[in-house]
Amino acid sequence: MSYKTVRSQTLFQEAQRYLAGGVGSGTRAPSSGWVPSPVYVDHGEGSHIWDVDGNEYIDYLVGGGPLILGHRPQPVIDQVCHTIQQRGSLFSLAHDLEIEASRKICQLLPSIQKIRFDNSGTSAVQRAFRLARAYTRKTKIIRFEGHYHGWADQIHWSNRPPLEAAGRRNAPRPIPNSNGIPEILAETLIVLPWNDIDLLEKTIKSRKNEIACVITEPILGNLGGIMPKPGFLQAMRQLTQENDIVLIFDEVLTGFRVALNCAQGLFKIKPDLTTLAKAIAGGFPAAAIGGNDEIMSLISCGDVMYGGTYNSNPVVTSAVAATLYELEKPGQYERMNALGEKLANGLVEIAQRLGHPACWSGVGAMFQLWFCPPEELPTDYRSAVPILKSSPYAKFWKGLIQRGILVQPRQDNLFLLSCAHTEADIQAALSAAEFAIKEI
Ligand SMILES: Cc1ncc(COP(=O)(O)O)c(C=O)c1O
């Protein structure tokens, strides 16, 4: 093992002189587990990435989700370069590329009849709330503990609340996730534990006149890929439909990652609104909100303001279309999910053989290894807390990164795959894991 971090550490020292905290996002900081320093990337290619110290990694982080085709996918890069060189990077005017990209998404997702583009998942989620409130003429949002829907003031609550402050499980108190978020916004939120049909039903029935929308990650990707209990999302769909409440699937992470028709296709549910980002543009900063004609017509008629200088720009809309053409090639998801399952099953087998309780959650393309017996696999945030606190994941991660396997550092993150991953990548990760788990 010849793992070095000297140059990354030097760059981190330098970065701290100018960049707040030395990083561009908190998820890349030592406080998120990147010790001794963030990894400073030199370049990526396919499923591999190289850092400034010359370390080569197999990348199971894939930019947090967007790199669904791996690093520098040729068809997407070619299309984007062609657009920039032949046409331009920004018009803030209408153009044909946005039509092609929006047509593709509407064709692939039956719940989406109309779409608008945006630039980040956080921003698309804000649009969804405005639409839901305008449509229902109600205000409150039901959100679930442990989910992440971006960093904006009105929703960045109760993502990882300290349990001593968060109140009873049956009636969680909304807890802001950052200083600077106005306390008064708590009045617009109803926080619930996920995967609890009875509590959702009780809450909706008793407060339906206040509730504009329910927002959920359909698979809890921001908490280790916890799956919905059978019937939970279906019940959510029925309850919202019967009570004039907009159902928002936040598919920023799951969209075009878990399947070509996203998580809503896997669970055969049509939400009213869907937020998309990450994988839709293969590494370029596109996001979108889509939904049925009735709700989206509020934008068309001008009742709901929807602006943005960079929306639908030619760079990202080229990237969306080129990415989706690649993703719809036969066998892409079958292959990626099968490789991911092989890795997940292999990790569990190794951990159990070496004497650790282990199981995995999620689907092949996004999953997590949990160091607990399958019967203790968490179903919501509160059942995950004791496991998060006692997990040996940080040591496991250290063993992996030192052997060239790059993954997010925390138990509540995920292993993410791309269509560029190969059988050899899986075998290499399993060999590294054998050593890493022995070192726990
Ligand atoms: C489910 C979900 N929603 C929203 C967001 C926010 O997206 P962005 O980081 O593009 O603002 C994320 C980001 O990780 C996410 O996973």
The ligand as a Tripos MOL2 file, in Angstrom:
@<TRIPOS>MOLECULE
LIG
   16    16     1     0     0
SMALL
NO_CHARGES

@<TRIPOS>ATOM
      1 C1        -32.9390   14.1750   -2.5790 C.3       1 LIG1
      2 C2        -32.2090   15.4760   -2.7640 C.ar      1 LIG1
      3 N1        -32.9050   16.6090   -2.9150 N.ar      1 LIG1
      4 C3        -32.2980   17.7950   -3.1020 C.ar      1 LIG1
      5 C4        -30.9340   17.8960   -3.1190 C.ar      1 LIG1
      6 C5        -30.2640   19.2310   -3.3340 C.3       1 LIG1
      7 O1        -29.7060   19.2390   -4.6070 O.3       1 LIG1
      8 P1        -28.5150   20.2770   -4.9710 P.3       1 LIG1
      9 O2        -27.3230   19.8390   -4.2080 O.co2     1 LIG1
     10 O3        -28.3730   20.1260   -6.4640 O.co2     1 LIG1
     11 O4        -29.0070   21.6230   -4.5960 O.co2     1 LIG1
     12 C6        -30.1640   16.7460   -2.9440 C.ar      1 LIG1
     13 C7        -28.6930   16.8170   -2.9380 C.2       1 LIG1
     14 O5        -27.9860   15.9230   -2.5710 O.2       1 LIG1
     15 C8        -30.8140   15.4970   -2.7700 C.ar      1 LIG1
     16 O6        -30.1240   14.3630   -2.6010 O.3       1 LIG1
@<TRIPOS>BOND
     1     1     2 1
     2     2     3 ar
     3     2    15 ar
     4     3     4 ar
     5     4     5 ar
     6     5     6 1
     7     5    12 ar
     8     6     7 1
     9     7     8 1
    10     8     9 2
    11     8    10 1
    12     8    11 1
    13    12    13 1
    14    12    15 ar
    15    13    14 2
    16    15    16 1
@<TRIPOS>SUBSTRUCTURE
     1 LIG1         1 GROUP 0 **** ****
